[in-house]
């Protein structure tokens, strides 16, 4: 019984120390206000709020700036929308 309790405590410590759970707060870079990607980000924000997660939407100056924010080490952005130029929106 003692071995089982110690094993559970050890596994709990590992899970807590390696933080295997996803963050409760994340940031997404969307397009300009009123754009399709901005509307998609707002709908995702509502969905994630229902799931208990906070999604911060950052309005961008376009796709290139959104990708730059995603790549930058100092930026809080974790996700960015990108629609390739070869893709036509009908």
BAPAVEX-550101 format. One record per residue: residue number from 1; residue in three letters; chain; y, z, x of N, C-alpha, C, O in turn. Coordinates in Angstrom, 2 decimals. Example, Ala and Ser with C-alpha at 12.3 -4.5 7.8 and 13.67 -1.06 7.14 Angstrom:
% residues 2
- k|r|c|n_py|n_pz|n_px|ca_py|ca_pz|ca_px|c_py|c_pz|c_px|o_py|o_pz|o_px
- 1|ALA|A|-5.69|7.80|13.19|-4.50|7.80|12.30|-3.30|7.80|13.20|-3.32|8.46|14.24
- 2|SER|A|-2.25|7.08|12.85|-1.06|7.14|13.67|0.03|7.87|12.90|1.14|8.04|13.41
END
This chain:
% residues 90
- k|r|c|n_py|n_pz|n_px|ca_py|ca_pz|ca_px|c_py|c_pz|c_px|o_py|o_pz|o_px
- 1|UNK|A|-1.19|0.00|0.82|0.00|0.00|0.00|1.26|0.00|0.87|2.25|-0.67|0.56
- 2|UNK|A|1.21|0.76|1.95|2.36|0.83|2.86|2.61|-0.54|3.50|3.75|-0.94|3.68
- 3|UNK|A|1.54|-1.25|3.83|1.66|-2.56|4.45|2.33|-3.55|3.48|3.17|-4.34|3.89
- 4|UNK|A|1.96|-3.49|2.23|2.54|-4.37|1.21|4.04|-4.09|1.05|4.84|-5.02|0.98
- 5|UNK|A|4.41|-2.83|1.00|5.83|-2.46|0.87|6.61|-2.92|2.09|7.71|-3.47|1.95
- 6|UNK|A|6.07|-2.71|3.27|6.74|-3.16|4.49|6.87|-4.69|4.54|7.89|-5.21|4.99
- 7|UNK|A|5.84|-5.39|4.08|5.88|-6.85|4.06|6.96|-7.35|3.09|7.69|-8.29|3.42
- 8|UNK|A|7.07|-6.73|1.93|8.10|-7.10|0.96|9.49|-6.81|1.52|10.40|-7.63|1.37
- 9|UNK|A|9.66|-5.68|2.15|10.95|-5.36|2.76|11.30|-6.33|3.88|12.45|-6.75|3.99
- 10|UNK|A|10.33|-6.68|4.69|10.57|-7.62|5.78|10.95|-9.00|5.24|11.88|-9.62|5.75
- 11|UNK|A|10.24|-9.49|4.23|10.56|-10.78|3.63|11.94|-10.75|2.97|12.69|-11.73|3.05
- 12|UNK|A|12.27|-9.65|2.32|13.60|-9.52|1.72|14.68|-9.58|2.79|15.72|-10.21|2.59
- 13|UNK|A|14.44|-8.93|3.91|15.39|-8.97|5.01|15.55|-10.39|5.55|16.67|-10.82|5.83
- 14|UNK|A|14.45|-11.12|5.69|14.52|-12.50|6.17|15.31|-13.39|5.23|16.15|-14.18|5.67
- 15|UNK|A|15.05|-13.27|3.94|15.76|-14.08|2.94|17.26|-13.76|2.98|18.09|-14.66|2.93
- 16|UNK|A|17.59|-12.49|3.08|18.99|-12.08|3.10|19.68|-12.50|4.40|20.82|-12.95|4.38
- 17|UNK|A|19.00|-12.36|5.52|19.64|-12.65|6.80|19.81|-14.15|7.05|20.77|-14.55|7.70
- 18|UNK|A|18.91|-14.97|6.55|19.04|-16.41|6.74|19.81|-17.09|5.62|20.09|-18.28|5.70
- 19|UNK|A|20.15|-16.35|4.59|20.96|-16.83|3.46|20.43|-18.17|2.95|21.10|-19.19|3.06
- 20|UNK|A|19.23|-18.14|2.41|18.58|-19.36|1.93|19.08|-19.81|0.57|18.70|-20.89|0.10
- 21|UNK|A|19.92|-19.03|-0.07|20.42|-19.40|-1.38|21.66|-20.28|-1.24|22.43|-20.11|-0.30
- 22|UNK|A|21.85|-21.22|-2.16|23.04|-22.07|-2.07|24.31|-21.26|-2.30|24.26|-20.21|-2.94
- 23|UNK|A|25.43|-21.75|-1.80|26.69|-21.02|-1.99|27.11|-21.01|-3.45|26.80|-21.94|-4.20
- 24|UNK|A|27.82|-19.98|-3.86|28.31|-19.87|-5.23|29.65|-20.58|-5.40|30.16|-20.70|-6.51
- 25|UNK|A|30.23|-21.05|-4.29|31.53|-21.66|-4.32|31.52|-22.87|-3.39|31.18|-22.75|-2.22
- 26|UNK|A|31.89|-24.04|-3.91|31.95|-25.25|-3.08|33.16|-26.08|-3.48|33.73|-25.89|-4.55
- 27|UNK|A|33.54|-27.00|-2.61|34.73|-27.82|-2.82|34.35|-29.30|-2.78|33.60|-29.74|-1.92
- 28|UNK|A|34.89|-30.06|-3.74|34.64|-31.49|-3.82|35.96|-32.24|-3.72|36.95|-31.84|-4.33
- 29|UNK|A|35.97|-33.32|-2.95|37.15|-34.18|-2.84|36.99|-35.31|-3.84|36.04|-36.08|-3.77
- 30|UNK|A|37.93|-35.41|-4.77|37.91|-36.47|-5.78|39.07|-37.42|-5.52|39.88|-37.21|-4.62
- 31|UNK|A|39.12|-38.47|-6.31|40.17|-39.46|-6.16|41.50|-38.98|-6.73|41.69|-37.80|-7.02
- 32|UNK|A|42.40|-39.94|-6.88|43.71|-39.62|-7.44|43.57|-39.10|-8.86|42.56|-39.33|-9.52
- 33|UNK|A|44.59|-38.40|-9.32|44.60|-37.84|-10.68|44.51|-38.99|-11.67|45.28|-39.95|-11.60
- 34|UNK|A|43.57|-38.88|-12.60|43.36|-39.90|-13.62|42.32|-40.94|-13.25|41.98|-41.78|-14.07
- 35|UNK|A|41.81|-40.90|-12.03|40.81|-41.88|-11.59|39.43|-41.51|-12.14|39.22|-40.42|-12.65
- 36|UNK|A|38.51|-42.45|-12.02|37.14|-42.22|-12.49|36.48|-41.08|-11.73|35.80|-40.24|-12.33
- 37|UNK|A|36.68|-41.03|-10.43|36.05|-39.96|-9.65|36.66|-38.60|-9.99|35.96|-37.59|-9.95
- 38|UNK|A|37.94|-38.56|-10.31|38.58|-37.31|-10.73|37.97|-36.82|-12.05|37.71|-35.63|-12.22
- 39|UNK|A|37.75|-37.75|-12.98|37.14|-37.39|-14.27|35.70|-36.91|-14.08|35.26|-35.96|-14.73
- 40|UNK|A|34.97|-37.59|-13.18|33.59|-37.16|-12.90|33.58|-35.78|-12.27|32.73|-34.95|-12.62
- 41|UNK|A|34.50|-35.51|-11.36|34.57|-34.20|-10.71|34.89|-33.11|-11.72|34.33|-32.02|-11.65
- 42|UNK|A|35.78|-33.40|-12.66|36.11|-32.40|-13.69|34.93|-32.11|-14.59|34.72|-30.96|-14.99
- 43|UNK|A|34.14|-33.14|-14.93|32.96|-32.89|-15.75|31.90|-32.12|-14.96|31.21|-31.27|-15.53
- 44|UNK|A|31.78|-32.40|-13.67|30.86|-31.63|-12.83|31.32|-30.18|-12.71|30.50|-29.26|-12.68
- 45|UNK|A|32.62|-29.98|-12.64|33.18|-28.63|-12.56|32.79|-27.81|-13.79|32.42|-26.65|-13.67
- 46|UNK|A|32.88|-28.43|-14.96|32.49|-27.73|-16.19|30.99|-27.42|-16.20|30.57|-26.33|-16.59
- 47|UNK|A|30.18|-28.39|-15.76|28.73|-28.19|-15.73|28.35|-27.05|-14.79|27.57|-26.18|-15.15
- 48|UNK|A|28.91|-27.07|-13.57|28.59|-26.03|-12.60|29.08|-24.66|-13.05|28.46|-23.64|-12.74
- 49|UNK|A|30.20|-24.62|-13.78|30.70|-23.34|-14.30|29.70|-22.75|-15.29|29.52|-21.54|-15.33
- 50|UNK|A|29.07|-23.60|-16.08|28.04|-23.12|-17.02|26.83|-22.55|-16.28|26.14|-21.68|-16.80
- 51|UNK|A|26.58|-23.05|-15.07|25.45|-22.59|-14.26|25.80|-21.39|-13.38|24.95|-20.88|-12.66
- 52|UNK|A|27.06|-20.94|-13.45|27.48|-19.78|-12.68|28.01|-20.10|-11.29|28.12|-19.21|-10.46
- 53|UNK|A|28.33|-21.36|-11.04|28.84|-21.78|-9.74|30.29|-22.23|-9.88|30.69|-22.74|-10.92
- 54|UNK|A|31.06|-22.04|-8.82|32.46|-22.45|-8.82|32.60|-23.73|-8.01|32.23|-23.78|-6.84
- 55|UNK|A|33.14|-24.78|-8.65|33.38|-26.05|-7.98|34.88|-26.27|-7.93|35.52|-26.49|-8.96
- 56|UNK|A|35.45|-26.22|-6.75|36.87|-26.47|-6.57|37.08|-27.97|-6.37|36.47|-28.58|-5.50
- 57|UNK|A|37.95|-28.56|-7.19|38.23|-29.99|-7.11|39.54|-30.19|-6.37|40.57|-29.66|-6.76
- 58|UNK|A|39.48|-30.99|-5.29|40.66|-31.31|-4.50|41.00|-32.77|-4.76|40.19|-33.66|-4.48
- 59|UNK|A|42.19|-33.03|-5.31|42.61|-34.40|-5.54|42.94|-35.05|-4.21|43.63|-34.46|-3.37
- 60|UNK|A|42.45|-36.25|-4.03|42.66|-36.93|-2.76|43.63|-38.08|-2.88|44.12|-38.41|-3.96
- 61|UNK|A|43.89|-38.68|-1.75|44.77|-39.83|-1.71|43.94|-41.11|-1.70|44.49|-42.20|-1.51
- 62|UNK|A|42.66|-41.01|-1.91|41.77|-42.16|-1.90|40.46|-41.80|-1.24|40.26|-40.69|-0.77
- 63|UNK|A|39.54|-42.78|-1.23|38.21|-42.54|-0.70|38.21|-42.26|0.80|37.46|-41.42|1.28
- 64|UNK|A|39.04|-42.97|1.52|39.06|-42.80|2.98|39.52|-41.38|3.34|38.94|-40.75|4.22
- 65|UNK|A|40.55|-40.89|2.66|41.03|-39.52|2.92|39.99|-38.49|2.51|39.82|-37.47|3.18
- 66|UNK|A|39.27|-38.76|1.40|38.21|-37.85|0.96|37.10|-37.75|1.98|36.59|-36.66|2.25
- 67|UNK|A|36.71|-38.89|2.55|35.68|-38.88|3.59|36.18|-38.19|4.85|35.41|-37.50|5.53
- 68|UNK|A|37.46|-38.37|5.17|38.02|-37.70|6.34|37.99|-36.19|6.17|37.72|-35.45|7.11
- 69|UNK|A|38.27|-35.72|4.94|38.21|-34.29|4.67|36.78|-33.77|4.78|36.55|-32.65|5.23
- 70|UNK|A|35.83|-34.59|4.36|34.43|-34.20|4.42|33.95|-34.05|5.86|33.19|-33.14|6.17
- 71|UNK|A|34.40|-34.93|6.73|33.95|-34.93|8.12|34.66|-33.87|8.95|34.09|-33.34|9.90
- 72|UNK|A|35.90|-33.55|8.60|36.69|-32.61|9.40|36.05|-31.22|9.41|35.64|-30.70|8.37
- 73|UNK|A|35.97|-30.63|10.58|35.36|-29.31|10.74|36.16|-28.21|10.04|35.58|-27.28|9.49
- 74|UNK|A|37.48|-28.32|10.06|38.33|-27.27|9.50|38.51|-27.39|7.99|39.11|-26.50|7.38
- 75|UNK|A|38.02|-28.46|7.38|38.21|-28.69|5.95|37.19|-27.91|5.13|36.03|-27.79|5.54
- 76|UNK|A|37.60|-27.38|3.98|36.65|-26.67|3.12|35.81|-27.61|2.25|34.94|-27.14|1.51
- 77|UNK|A|36.06|-28.91|2.32|35.37|-29.88|1.46|33.91|-30.02|1.88|33.61|-30.24|3.05
- 78|UNK|A|33.01|-29.87|0.89|31.57|-30.00|1.13|31.01|-31.31|0.58|29.97|-31.78|1.04
- 79|UNK|A|31.72|-31.91|-0.40|31.23|-33.10|-1.10|32.41|-34.03|-1.32|33.54|-33.58|-1.54
- 80|UNK|A|32.15|-35.34|-1.26|33.19|-36.32|-1.53|32.58|-37.52|-2.22|31.45|-37.91|-1.92
- 81|UNK|A|33.32|-38.11|-3.14|32.88|-39.34|-3.79|33.20|-40.53|-2.90|34.23|-40.55|-2.23
- 82|UNK|A|32.32|-41.52|-2.90|32.59|-42.74|-2.17|31.91|-43.89|-2.91|30.70|-43.88|-3.12
- 83|UNK|A|32.70|-44.88|-3.29|32.18|-46.08|-3.94|32.40|-47.22|-2.96|33.54|-47.57|-2.67
- 84|UNK|A|31.32|-47.83|-2.45|31.48|-48.91|-1.47|32.29|-50.06|-2.03|32.28|-50.31|-3.24
- 85|UNK|A|32.99|-50.76|-1.16|33.86|-51.87|-1.58|33.05|-53.01|-2.18|33.58|-53.78|-2.98
- 86|UNK|A|31.80|-53.14|-1.81|30.98|-54.24|-2.35|30.53|-53.97|-3.78|30.00|-54.87|-4.44
- 87|UNK|A|30.71|-52.76|-4.28|30.29|-52.40|-5.63|31.44|-52.67|-6.59|32.55|-52.17|-6.39
- 88|UNK|A|31.19|-53.44|-7.61|32.22|-53.76|-8.59|32.04|-52.89|-9.83|30.95|-52.82|-10.40
- 89|UNK|A|33.10|-52.23|-10.24|33.05|-51.44|-11.46|33.45|-52.33|-12.62|34.54|-52.91|-12.62
- 90|UNK|A|32.58|-52.44|-13.58|32.83|-53.31|-14.74|33.44|-52.52|-15.86|33.73|-53.08|-16.92
END
